[in-house]
Amino acid sequence: MTERNKKELVKKAKDTMADKRLTEALSEMITEQRGGLGFLLSMLSERPRTFNPYIIKGQSIYREPAALDTKTAELIAVAASTALRCEHWLEAHIARAVSEGATLDEIMDV
């Protein structure tokens, strides 16, 4: 790949990540899945170049992990949220873990 092609590809990716239409599509998808964005995501959605990569990264980790099943990824997120004492994310990841088939015993173990 030439230096020019690299620069064009990076510019295209940055432009996509800053695209308000992508923010709207991701926001609609989240609202359909969860019933709303919540406070943090609503605030982040005001800045598409921050919101879009944040959501896409989260999807790649929790919704589409490469080596783990989604339930396990969510259980790990429950453990991390607990360690960080982040009640908002703990509630969100517990709900997602349950929706992926986690039991109360599994959640309590992590």
C-alpha positions as CSV (number, residue, x, y, z in Angstrom):
1,M,0.0,0.0,0.0
2,T,1.4,3.4,-1.0
3,E,1.8,6.2,1.5
4,R,-1.0,8.1,-0.3
5,N,-3.4,5.2,-0.1
6,K,-2.6,4.8,3.7
7,K,-3.4,8.5,4.3
8,E,-6.6,8.3,2.2
9,L,-7.8,5.2,4.1
10,V,-7.1,6.9,7.5
11,K,-8.9,10.0,6.4
12,K,-11.9,8.0,5.2
13,A,-12.0,6.2,8.6
14,K,-11.8,9.4,10.5
15,D,-14.5,11.0,8.4
16,T,-16.8,8.0,9.0
17,M,-16.2,8.1,12.7
18,A,-17.2,11.8,12.8
19,D,-20.3,11.2,10.6
20,K,-23.5,12.3,12.4
21,R,-25.5,9.8,10.3
22,L,-23.5,7.0,11.8
23,T,-24.3,8.4,15.3
24,E,-28.0,8.5,14.5
25,A,-27.9,4.9,13.2
26,L,-26.0,3.6,16.2
27,S,-28.3,5.6,18.6
28,E,-31.4,4.1,16.9
29,M,-29.9,0.6,17.2
30,I,-29.1,1.0,20.9
31,T,-32.5,2.5,21.6
32,E,-34.2,-0.5,19.9
33,Q,-32.0,-3.0,21.9
34,R,-32.1,-1.3,25.3
35,G,-35.0,1.1,25.2
36,G,-32.9,4.2,25.3
37,L,-29.3,5.6,25.3
38,G,-29.1,6.6,29.0
39,F,-27.3,9.6,30.3
40,L,-23.7,8.8,29.4
41,L,-24.4,7.7,25.8
42,S,-26.8,10.7,25.3
43,M,-24.0,13.0,26.3
44,L,-21.4,11.3,24.2
45,S,-23.7,11.3,21.1
46,E,-23.3,15.1,21.0
47,R,-19.8,14.5,19.8
48,P,-19.9,11.9,17.0
49,R,-16.1,11.5,16.7
50,T,-16.1,10.2,20.3
51,F,-19.5,8.4,20.4
52,N,-19.1,6.4,17.2
53,P,-15.7,4.7,17.9
54,Y,-16.8,4.1,21.5
55,I,-19.9,2.2,20.5
56,I,-18.2,0.3,17.7
57,K,-15.4,-0.7,20.0
58,G,-17.9,-1.9,22.6
59,Q,-19.7,-4.0,20.1
60,S,-16.5,-5.7,19.0
61,I,-15.6,-6.5,22.6
62,Y,-19.0,-7.5,24.0
63,R,-21.3,-8.3,21.1
64,E,-18.8,-9.8,18.6
65,P,-15.9,-11.1,20.6
66,A,-13.4,-13.1,18.5
67,A,-12.4,-15.9,21.0
68,L,-15.1,-15.8,23.7
69,D,-18.8,-16.4,23.6
70,T,-20.8,-13.3,24.3
71,K,-22.0,-14.6,27.7
72,T,-18.5,-15.0,28.9
73,A,-17.5,-11.5,27.6
74,E,-20.4,-10.0,29.5
75,L,-19.5,-11.9,32.7
76,I,-16.0,-10.5,32.4
77,A,-17.5,-7.0,32.0
78,V,-19.6,-7.7,35.2
79,A,-16.5,-8.5,37.1
80,A,-14.7,-5.4,35.8
81,S,-17.6,-3.1,36.5
82,T,-17.7,-4.5,40.1
83,A,-14.0,-4.0,40.5
84,L,-14.3,-0.4,39.3
85,R,-17.5,0.1,41.5
86,C,-19.4,1.5,38.5
87,E,-23.0,0.8,39.3
88,H,-24.3,2.0,35.9
89,W,-22.1,-0.3,33.9
90,L,-22.7,-3.1,36.4
91,E,-26.4,-2.9,35.9
92,A,-26.0,-2.8,32.1
93,H,-23.6,-5.7,31.9
94,I,-25.7,-7.8,34.3
95,A,-28.7,-7.3,32.2
96,R,-26.8,-8.2,29.0
97,A,-25.2,-11.2,30.7
98,V,-28.7,-12.4,31.7
99,S,-29.9,-11.8,28.1
100,E,-27.0,-14.0,26.9
101,G,-28.1,-16.8,29.2
102,A,-26.1,-16.2,32.4
103,T,-27.6,-17.5,35.6
104,L,-27.7,-15.7,39.0
105,D,-25.2,-18.2,40.3
106,E,-22.8,-17.4,37.4
107,I,-23.2,-13.7,38.0
108,M,-22.6,-14.0,41.7
109,D,-19.5,-16.2,41.1
110,V,-17.8,-13.5,38.9
